Amino acid sequence: MTYACRQLREALHRVTGTSPGGLGLHDRVVDYISGKLDPMRSAGHFHDTYVCCFCESGDLLSQWCTYGGGTAGYAIGFHGDSFEGSEAKRLPSAQSAFGQVSYGIYPEEEEEVIRIFAERVLSKAEKSIVDDDDDVVGFVGVLNLRLAIIKNPTFHEEREWRLIIQTYEGEENSGIAFRSGPAGLTPYVRVAFKPESVIEVVAGPGPLPQQQHSVRRLLDSYGFKDVEVKSSSAPLRF
């Protein structure tokens, strides 16, 4: 998140006309909020961030190499609007977003959202500002949710989209599950989707030509008869 934090802090100062380290009241207020732009450490604000990542291409060589796991792998294609809407409603205290990743600077169309919240907070700052002010807490939550849509431009080939769910620290969220992972015990959120959301499955490059047939039989057995099955066009062999 280091790259995203830097980009979002720059956008925050840009839309408010403030300067990092400035002595003015608005400068100091924006610096205060900017210092909280870290979803992993913002105690009392949005704390846990869950991200489900998608790629616009179902047959990209770099993705097979990175995520194929040495056993060819499979890419599942979904309708673009499958995850729009209310996924976070499954959790008592959460908010969600689904959108395209921005590679490089913070997207200009999102700066208006920052501007609206910033004006509200800065107008109140003329009187006072406290850590648990509702507008400040809400503003930090909005900003931290948007951290997950910014990525270093060197990854632009992925053309990534992300479903992002964030929960409040300390709130009860019975929808959180846990699994064992490379980093130890890992919390995660199960994402539901309708069967008709799946439109294709691509069998990755590998030494077994019967993969496509096996996938077809598996899908049919679960009622996914309208899902197209294809083999990767990549010549890579694991």
C-alpha positions as YAML, in Angstrom:
chain: A
units: angstrom
residues:
- id: 1
  name: MET
  ca: [0.00, 0.00, 0.00]
- id: 2
  name: THR
  ca: [3.03, 2.32, 0.18]
- id: 3
  name: TYR
  ca: [2.67, 3.49, -3.42]
- id: 4
  name: ALA
  ca: [-1.09, 4.00, -3.08]
- id: 5
  name: CYS
  ca: [-0.70, 5.96, 0.17]
- id: 6
  name: ARG
  ca: [1.75, 8.34, -1.47]
- id: 7
  name: GLN
  ca: [-0.50, 8.93, -4.48]
- id: 8
  name: LEU
  ca: [-3.60, 9.47, -2.36]
- id: 9
  name: ARG
  ca: [-1.82, 11.89, -0.01]
- id: 10
  name: GLU
  ca: [-0.69, 13.93, -3.01]
- id: 11
  name: ALA
  ca: [-4.27, 13.99, -4.33]
- id: 12
  name: LEU
  ca: [-5.57, 15.07, -0.92]
- id: 13
  name: HIS
  ca: [-3.22, 18.04, -0.76]
- id: 14
  name: ARG
  ca: [-3.87, 18.88, -4.41]
- id: 15
  name: VAL
  ca: [-7.66, 19.16, -4.15]
- id: 16
  name: THR
  ca: [-7.52, 21.10, -0.88]
- id: 17
  name: GLY
  ca: [-4.75, 23.48, -1.97]
- id: 18
  name: THR
  ca: [-2.69, 22.64, 1.11]
- id: 19
  name: SER
  ca: [1.01, 21.89, 1.56]
- id: 20
  name: PRO
  ca: [2.58, 18.98, 3.48]
- id: 21
  name: GLY
  ca: [4.15, 20.33, 6.65]
- id: 22
  name: GLY
  ca: [2.49, 23.73, 6.18]
- id: 23
  name: LEU
  ca: [1.76, 25.92, 9.21]
- id: 24
  name: GLY
  ca: [-1.78, 26.95, 8.27]
- id: 25
  name: LEU
  ca: [-4.80, 25.39, 9.99]
- id: 26
  name: HIS
  ca: [-5.98, 23.59, 6.86]
- id: 27
  name: ASP
  ca: [-2.43, 22.38, 6.16]
- id: 28
  name: ARG
  ca: [-2.23, 20.86, 9.62]
- id: 29
  name: VAL
  ca: [-5.70, 19.29, 9.43]
- id: 30
  name: VAL
  ca: [-4.94, 17.67, 6.07]
- id: 31
  name: ASP
  ca: [-1.59, 16.44, 7.40]
- id: 32
  name: TYR
  ca: [-3.44, 14.92, 10.37]
- id: 33
  name: ILE
  ca: [-5.85, 13.06, 8.09]
- id: 34
  name: SER
  ca: [-3.08, 12.13, 5.67]
- id: 35
  name: GLY
  ca: [-1.20, 10.44, 8.50]
- id: 36
  name: LYS
  ca: [-4.10, 8.04, 8.96]
- id: 37
  name: LEU
  ca: [-4.05, 6.72, 5.39]
- id: 38
  name: ASP
  ca: [-3.09, 3.16, 6.20]
- id: 39
  name: PRO
  ca: [-5.90, 0.58, 6.43]
- id: 40
  name: MET
  ca: [-3.68, -1.78, 8.41]
- id: 41
  name: ARG
  ca: [-2.90, 0.70, 11.19]
- id: 42
  name: SER
  ca: [-5.78, 3.19, 11.39]
- id: 43
  name: ALA
  ca: [-6.98, 2.23, 14.86]
- id: 44
  name: GLY
  ca: [-10.60, 3.18, 15.39]
- id: 45
  name: HIS
  ca: [-11.27, 3.52, 11.67]
- id: 46
  name: PHE
  ca: [-11.56, 1.04, 8.80]
- id: 47
  name: HIS
  ca: [-9.00, -1.58, 9.64]
- id: 48
  name: ASP
  ca: [-9.37, -4.90, 7.81]
- id: 49
  name: THR
  ca: [-9.21, -4.80, 4.01]
- id: 50
  name: TYR
  ca: [-10.30, -7.79, 1.90]
- id: 51
  name: VAL
  ca: [-9.60, -7.73, -1.83]
- id: 52
  name: CYS
  ca: [-10.74, -10.09, -4.59]
- id: 53
  name: CYS
  ca: [-8.82, -9.43, -7.82]
- id: 54
  name: PHE
  ca: [-9.86, -9.94, -11.44]
- id: 55
  name: CYS
  ca: [-8.07, -9.53, -14.78]
- id: 56
  name: GLU
  ca: [-9.75, -8.30, -17.98]
- id: 57
  name: SER
  ca: [-7.92, -10.99, -19.95]
- id: 58
  name: GLY
  ca: [-8.66, -14.65, -19.32]
- id: 59
  name: ASP
  ca: [-5.56, -15.83, -21.13]
- id: 60
  name: LEU
  ca: [-2.56, -13.70, -20.17]
- id: 61
  name: LEU
  ca: [0.83, -15.39, -20.08]
- id: 62
  name: SER
  ca: [2.11, -13.37, -17.12]
- id: 63
  name: GLN
  ca: [-0.95, -14.39, -15.10]
- id: 64
  name: TRP
  ca: [-0.46, -18.09, -15.88]
- id: 65
  name: CYS
  ca: [3.19, -17.83, -14.83]
- id: 66
  name: THR
  ca: [2.37, -16.03, -11.59]
- id: 67
  name: TYR
  ca: [-0.81, -17.79, -10.50]
- id: 68
  name: GLY
  ca: [-0.82, -21.08, -12.41]
- id: 69
  name: GLY
  ca: [0.91, -22.82, -9.53]
- id: 70
  name: GLY
  ca: [2.97, -25.03, -11.81]
- id: 71
  name: THR
  ca: [-0.08, -27.15, -12.70]
- id: 72
  name: ALA
  ca: [-1.49, -25.08, -15.57]
- id: 73
  name: GLY
  ca: [-4.40, -23.61, -13.58]
- id: 74
  name: TYR
  ca: [-7.78, -22.30, -14.68]
- id: 75
  name: ALA
  ca: [-9.22, -18.85, -15.32]
- id: 76
  name: ILE
  ca: [-12.91, -18.32, -14.54]
- id: 77
  name: GLY
  ca: [-14.64, -15.58, -16.49]
- id: 78
  name: PHE
  ca: [-17.52, -13.58, -14.96]
- id: 79
  name: HIS
  ca: [-20.00, -11.05, -16.29]
- id: 80
  name: GLY
  ca: [-18.63, -7.58, -15.63]
- id: 81
  name: ASP
  ca: [-21.55, -6.58, -13.42]
- id: 82
  name: SER
  ca: [-21.54, -9.74, -11.29]
- id: 83
  name: PHE
  ca: [-20.10, -8.05, -8.21]
- id: 84
  name: GLU
  ca: [-21.66, -4.61, -8.43]
- id: 85
  name: GLY
  ca: [-23.64, -3.58, -5.40]
- id: 86
  name: SER
  ca: [-24.23, -4.89, -1.93]
- id: 87
  name: GLU
  ca: [-21.66, -7.56, -1.10]
- id: 88
  name: ALA
  ca: [-20.76, -5.75, 2.13]
- id: 89
  name: LYS
  ca: [-24.35, -6.01, 3.37]
- id: 90
  name: ARG
  ca: [-23.57, -9.60, 4.31]
- id: 91
  name: LEU
  ca: [-21.35, -8.22, 7.09]
- id: 92
  name: PRO
  ca: [-22.85, -6.21, 9.97]
- id: 93
  name: SER
  ca: [-20.22, -3.46, 9.84]
- id: 94
  name: ALA
  ca: [-18.55, -3.06, 6.46]
- id: 95
  name: GLN
  ca: [-18.50, -1.15, 3.22]
- id: 96
  name: SER
  ca: [-17.51, -2.32, -0.24]
- id: 97
  name: ALA
  ca: [-16.53, -1.12, -3.69]
- id: 98
  name: PHE
  ca: [-16.03, -2.77, -7.05]
- id: 99
  name: GLY
  ca: [-14.02, -0.99, -9.70]
- id: 100
  name: GLN
  ca: [-11.13, -0.77, -12.10]
- id: 101
  name: VAL
  ca: [-7.63, -0.36, -10.70]
- id: 102
  name: SER
  ca: [-5.88, 2.91, -11.47]
- id: 103
  name: TYR
  ca: [-2.24, 2.50, -12.45]
- id: 104
  name: GLY
  ca: [-0.22, 5.55, -11.45]
- id: 105
  name: ILE
  ca: [-1.83, 8.77, -10.26]
- id: 106
  name: TYR
  ca: [-5.14, 8.89, -8.43]
- id: 107
  name: PRO
  ca: [-8.02, 9.01, -10.97]
- id: 108
  name: GLU
  ca: [-9.31, 12.55, -11.52]
- id: 109
  name: GLU
  ca: [-12.98, 11.49, -11.40]
- id: 110
  name: GLU
  ca: [-12.44, 10.27, -7.82]
- id: 111
  name: GLU
  ca: [-10.98, 13.60, -6.68]
- id: 112
  name: GLU
  ca: [-14.46, 15.13, -6.48]
- id: 113
  name: VAL
  ca: [-15.31, 12.61, -3.75]
- id: 114
  name: ILE
  ca: [-12.23, 13.75, -1.81]
- id: 115
  name: ARG
  ca: [-13.16, 17.39, -2.34]
- id: 116
  name: ILE
  ca: [-16.67, 16.99, -0.92]
- id: 117
  name: PHE
  ca: [-15.49, 15.25, 2.26]
- id: 118
  name: ALA
  ca: [-12.50, 17.58, 2.67]
- id: 119
  name: GLU
  ca: [-14.63, 20.73, 2.50]
- id: 120
  name: ARG
  ca: [-16.93, 19.35, 5.18]
- id: 121
  name: VAL
  ca: [-14.05, 18.48, 7.52]
- id: 122
  name: LEU
  ca: [-12.12, 21.70, 6.91]
- id: 123
  name: SER
  ca: [-15.19, 23.85, 7.56]
- id: 124
  name: LYS
  ca: [-15.57, 22.21, 10.98]
- id: 125
  name: ALA
  ca: [-11.85, 22.59, 11.64]
- id: 126
  name: GLU
  ca: [-12.33, 26.35, 11.86]
- id: 127
  name: LYS
  ca: [-13.78, 25.61, 15.30]
- id: 128
  name: SER
  ca: [-12.12, 22.37, 16.45]
- id: 129
  name: ILE
  ca: [-11.12, 18.89, 15.36]
- id: 130
  name: VAL
  ca: [-11.03, 15.69, 17.40]
- id: 131
  name: ASP
  ca: [-9.93, 12.19, 16.52]
- id: 132
  name: ASP
  ca: [-13.38, 10.64, 16.93]
- id: 133
  name: ASP
  ca: [-15.28, 13.32, 14.99]
- id: 134
  name: ASP
  ca: [-17.82, 11.52, 12.79]
- id: 135
  name: ASP
  ca: [-16.84, 13.45, 9.66]
- id: 136
  name: VAL
  ca: [-13.14, 12.72, 10.19]
- id: 137
  name: VAL
  ca: [-13.81, 9.02, 10.80]
- id: 138
  name: GLY
  ca: [-16.00, 8.88, 7.71]
- id: 139
  name: PHE
  ca: [-13.45, 10.73, 5.60]
- id: 140
  name: VAL
  ca: [-10.62, 8.41, 6.63]
- id: 141
  name: GLY
  ca: [-12.85, 5.42, 5.83]
- id: 142
  name: VAL
  ca: [-13.62, 6.76, 2.35]
- id: 143
  name: LEU
  ca: [-9.95, 7.43, 1.65]
- id: 144
  name: ASN
  ca: [-8.73, 4.08, 2.96]
- id: 145
  name: LEU
  ca: [-11.29, 2.22, 0.84]
- id: 146
  name: ARG
  ca: [-9.83, 3.95, -2.21]
- id: 147
  name: LEU
  ca: [-6.27, 2.96, -1.36]
- id: 148
  name: ALA
  ca: [-6.98, -0.48, -2.78]
- id: 149
  name: ILE
  ca: [-7.76, 0.82, -6.29]
- id: 150
  name: ILE
  ca: [-4.33, 2.41, -6.84]
- id: 151
  name: LYS
  ca: [-1.42, 0.31, -8.09]
- id: 152
  name: ASN
  ca: [2.09, 0.89, -9.41]
- id: 153
  name: PRO
  ca: [1.99, 1.45, -13.22]
- id: 154
  name: THR
  ca: [4.48, -1.39, -13.82]
- id: 155
  name: PHE
  ca: [1.51, -3.76, -13.33]
- id: 156
  name: HIS
  ca: [-0.67, -2.11, -15.98]
- id: 157
  name: GLU
  ca: [-0.64, -5.22, -18.21]
- id: 158
  name: GLU
  ca: [-2.95, -6.94, -15.74]
- id: 159
  name: ARG
  ca: [-5.85, -4.54, -16.42]
- id: 160
  name: GLU
  ca: [-7.12, -5.44, -12.99]
- id: 161
  name: TRP
  ca: [-10.50, -4.93, -11.33]
- id: 162
  name: ARG
  ca: [-11.03, -5.34, -7.61]
- id: 163
  name: LEU
  ca: [-13.85, -6.14, -5.25]
- id: 164
  name: ILE
  ca: [-12.91, -4.47, -1.96]
- id: 165
  name: ILE
  ca: [-14.54, -5.02, 1.42]
- id: 166
  name: GLN
  ca: [-13.45, -3.16, 4.53]
- id: 167
  name: THR
  ca: [-14.65, -3.64, 8.10]
- id: 168
  name: TYR
  ca: [-14.39, -1.51, 11.23]
- id: 169
  name: GLU
  ca: [-11.80, -2.52, 13.79]
- id: 170
  name: GLY
  ca: [-13.34, -3.96, 16.92]
- id: 171
  name: GLU
  ca: [-16.78, -4.53, 15.38]
- id: 172
  name: GLU
  ca: [-18.37, -7.98, 15.44]
- id: 173
  name: ASN
  ca: [-18.38, -9.47, 11.95]
- id: 174
  name: SER
  ca: [-19.63, -13.04, 11.92]
- id: 175
  name: GLY
  ca: [-19.11, -13.28, 8.16]
- id: 176
  name: ILE
  ca: [-15.32, -13.38, 8.52]
- id: 177
  name: ALA
  ca: [-13.78, -16.84, 7.97]
- id: 178
  name: PHE
  ca: [-10.20, -18.07, 8.48]
- id: 179
  name: ARG
  ca: [-7.80, -20.35, 6.64]
- id: 180
  name: SER
  ca: [-4.16, -21.36, 6.85]
- id: 181
  name: GLY
  ca: [-1.91, -19.52, 4.39]
- id: 182
  name: PRO
  ca: [1.77, -18.75, 3.68]
- id: 183
  name: ALA
  ca: [1.68, -15.98, 6.31]
- id: 184
  name: GLY
  ca: [-0.10, -18.14, 8.89]
- id: 185
  name: LEU
  ca: [-3.73, -17.80, 9.97]
- id: 186
  name: THR
  ca: [-5.47, -15.63, 7.37]
- id: 187
  name: PRO
  ca: [-8.93, -14.02, 7.68]
- id: 188
  name: TYR
  ca: [-11.04, -13.81, 4.54]
- id: 189
  name: VAL
  ca: [-14.57, -13.09, 3.32]
- id: 190
  name: ARG
  ca: [-16.59, -15.52, 1.21]
- id: 191
  name: VAL
  ca: [-17.96, -13.80, -1.89]
- id: 192
  name: ALA
  ca: [-21.27, -15.07, -3.23]
- id: 193
  name: PHE
  ca: [-22.20, -14.99, -6.91]
- id: 194
  name: LYS
  ca: [-25.06, -16.30, -9.01]
- id: 195
  name: PRO
  ca: [-24.34, -19.34, -11.25]
- id: 196
  name: GLU
  ca: [-25.32, -17.36, -14.34]
- id: 197
  name: SER
  ca: [-22.51, -14.91, -13.55]
- id: 198
  name: VAL
  ca: [-19.95, -17.44, -14.83]
- id: 199
  name: ILE
  ca: [-19.57, -17.19, -18.61]
- id: 200
  name: GLU
  ca: [-16.37, -19.09, -19.39]
- id: 201
  name: VAL
  ca: [-13.51, -21.18, -18.05]
- id: 202
  name: VAL
  ca: [-10.07, -21.15, -19.68]
- id: 203
  name: ALA
  ca: [-7.83, -24.16, -19.07]
- id: 204
  name: GLY
  ca: [-4.27, -22.93, -18.69]
- id: 205
  name: PRO
  ca: [-1.25, -24.01, -20.73]
- id: 206
  name: GLY
  ca: [0.07, -27.38, -19.67]
- id: 207
  name: PRO
  ca: [1.00, -30.89, -20.78]
- id: 208
  name: LEU
  ca: [-2.48, -32.43, -20.48]
- id: 209
  name: PRO
  ca: [-4.70, -31.82, -23.52]
- id: 210
  name: GLN
  ca: [-7.69, -33.50, -21.85]
- id: 211
  name: GLN
  ca: [-8.05, -30.61, -19.37]
- id: 212
  name: GLN
  ca: [-10.74, -28.94, -21.44]
- id: 213
  name: HIS
  ca: [-12.84, -32.11, -21.53]
- id: 214
  name: SER
  ca: [-12.47, -32.63, -17.77]
- id: 215
  name: VAL
  ca: [-13.55, -29.07, -17.06]
- id: 216
  name: ARG
  ca: [-16.59, -29.50, -19.29]
- id: 217
  name: ARG
  ca: [-17.67, -32.60, -17.38]
- id: 218
  name: LEU
  ca: [-17.15, -30.87, -14.02]
- id: 219
  name: LEU
  ca: [-19.22, -27.85, -15.02]
- id: 220
  name: ASP
  ca: [-22.02, -30.01, -16.42]
- id: 221
  name: SER
  ca: [-22.18, -31.99, -13.19]
- id: 222
  name: TYR
  ca: [-22.86, -28.76, -11.26]
- id: 223
  name: GLY
  ca: [-25.39, -27.38, -13.72]
- id: 224
  name: PHE
  ca: [-23.11, -24.88, -15.52]
- id: 225
  name: LYS
  ca: [-24.07, -26.17, -18.95]
- id: 226
  name: ASP
  ca: [-24.04, -22.75, -20.67]
- id: 227
  name: VAL
  ca: [-20.50, -21.91, -19.62]
- id: 228
  name: GLU
  ca: [-17.99, -21.90, -22.48]
- id: 229
  name: VAL
  ca: [-14.77, -23.89, -21.96]
- id: 230
  name: LYS
  ca: [-11.60, -22.97, -23.82]
- id: 231
  name: SER
  ca: [-7.94, -23.90, -23.76]
- id: 232
  name: SER
  ca: [-5.23, -21.29, -23.40]
- id: 233
  name: SER
  ca: [-3.55, -20.14, -26.59]
- id: 234
  name: ALA
  ca: [-0.26, -19.63, -24.73]
- id: 235
  name: PRO
  ca: [2.52, -22.03, -25.83]
- id: 236
  name: LEU
  ca: [3.96, -22.26, -22.32]
- id: 237
  name: ARG
  ca: [4.55, -25.77, -20.96]
- id: 238
  name: PHE
  ca: [5.11, -26.33, -17.25]
...
